[in-house]
Amino acid sequence: MSDAAGHQSGYALFLDFDGTLVEIAPRPDAVQVDPTLVPALERLRDRLGGALAIVTGRPVTVIDAFLKPARFDVAGLHGVERRVDGNLTGGRAEDHPDLRAGVERLHAETARYEAVLIEDKGASVAVHWRLAAPGDAQAAEAIVKAVAHDLGSAYRLQLGKAVGEIVPASATKGHAIRAFSEAAPYAGRRAIFLGDDRTDEIAFASVNEDGGISVRVGEGETVARRRLASPAEVRALIAAWAEGAPIDPETLPPA
Ligand SMILES: O=P(O)(O)OC[C@H]1O[C@H](O[C@H]2O[C@H](CO)[C@@H](O)[C@H](O)[C@H]2O)[C@H](O)[C@@H](O)[C@@H]1O
């Protein structure tokens, strides 16, 4: 439904970052943001009455750096932190002393595997093995699994694309989308969530349950109902919606 100015009132759009808005790169800091993306996201946010948020495993500050000068609503660290209308909550490293000790252990135990990267995000941590030799990748995965196990039930292991992350157990992208949906401008709108990874499957399930529309980007088994082939297709869709094309996610190809 749209008003005379073309604003769409029916949908709220939630977007994963890596593998959805941008192509996967060899290292977390090597991601390239298409120059047309940010202006299109800003126009689309306006069209959706502000109901557009990034839902990512990255910290909010990192998303700001990639998408500057814009500042979007963001759920960062898989929902551990959330910024709505400029107000940031959650994600304080000092609230996670056990995790901090776990990060030290990860550094110590992976030090001999040169191409294994530790991405310390304060209130969560990722161990990356994309650039590692197969044997080293296996060792890195075993280490992050052991550290996550030893941290106990307050934390969970989140496996993704050549990465294992340790995240506070209470946070998921599904919870983050539901939290956004409790207040304006998101409340009362039908959620659309686009994501590409195992971490996004949790949110696809809850979005489906709540009557929203889940869209898997790329290949792989999924509980999502719709599919787009690549981040390039996602950006083309965002550009079209930003320019006024009808926002009708039910017409996207089935998953
Ligand atoms: O929730 P997302 O926005 O999809 O973030 C998930 C993780 O993405 C990043 O790692 C992945 O992308 C990197 C850059 O393309 C790639 O090098 C890596 O292999 C992928 O796993 C990011 O570094 C993590 O912090 C995010 O949690």
The ligand as a MOL file (V3000), in Angstrom:
LIG
                    3D

  0  0  0     0  0            999 V3000
M  V30 BEGIN CTAB
M  V30 COUNTS 27 28 0 0 0
M  V30 BEGIN ATOM
M  V30 1 O 25.5780 -11.5280 9.2310 0
M  V30 2 P 26.4880 -11.1290 8.1150 0
M  V30 3 O 26.3850 -9.6870 7.7620 0
M  V30 4 O 26.3580 -12.0380 6.9230 0
M  V30 5 O 27.9470 -11.3720 8.6970 0
M  V30 6 C 28.4030 -12.7010 8.9350 0
M  V30 7 C 29.9010 -12.6590 9.1300 0
M  V30 8 O 30.4180 -12.0860 7.9290 0
M  V30 9 C 31.8090 -11.7840 7.8450 0
M  V30 10 O 32.4900 -12.9650 7.5210 0
M  V30 11 C 32.1270 -13.4510 6.2410 0
M  V30 12 O 32.4340 -12.4550 5.2630 0
M  V30 13 C 33.8460 -12.1680 5.1020 0
M  V30 14 C 33.9810 -11.0480 4.0790 0
M  V30 15 O 33.3370 -11.3800 2.9010 0
M  V30 16 C 34.5570 -13.4500 4.6640 0
M  V30 17 O 35.9590 -13.2070 4.5080 0
M  V30 18 C 34.3190 -14.5530 5.6990 0
M  V30 19 O 34.8720 -15.7880 5.2460 0
M  V30 20 C 32.8130 -14.7540 5.9330 0
M  V30 21 O 32.5860 -15.6880 6.9820 0
M  V30 22 C 32.3120 -11.0930 9.1060 0
M  V30 23 O 33.7190 -11.0550 9.0820 0
M  V30 24 C 31.7900 -11.6770 10.3910 0
M  V30 25 O 32.1170 -10.8090 11.4790 0
M  V30 26 C 30.2710 -11.7690 10.3090 0
M  V30 27 O 29.7230 -12.2910 11.5030 0
M  V30 END ATOM
M  V30 BEGIN BOND
M  V30 1 2 1 2
M  V30 2 1 2 3
M  V30 3 1 2 4
M  V30 4 1 2 5
M  V30 5 1 5 6
M  V30 6 1 6 7
M  V30 7 1 7 8
M  V30 8 1 7 26
M  V30 9 1 8 9
M  V30 10 1 9 10
M  V30 11 1 9 22
M  V30 12 1 10 11
M  V30 13 1 11 12
M  V30 14 1 11 20
M  V30 15 1 12 13
M  V30 16 1 13 14
M  V30 17 1 13 16
M  V30 18 1 14 15
M  V30 19 1 16 17
M  V30 20 1 16 18
M  V30 21 1 18 19
M  V30 22 1 18 20
M  V30 23 1 20 21
M  V30 24 1 22 23
M  V30 25 1 22 24
M  V30 26 1 24 25
M  V30 27 1 24 26
M  V30 28 1 26 27
M  V30 END BOND
M  V30 END CTAB
M  END
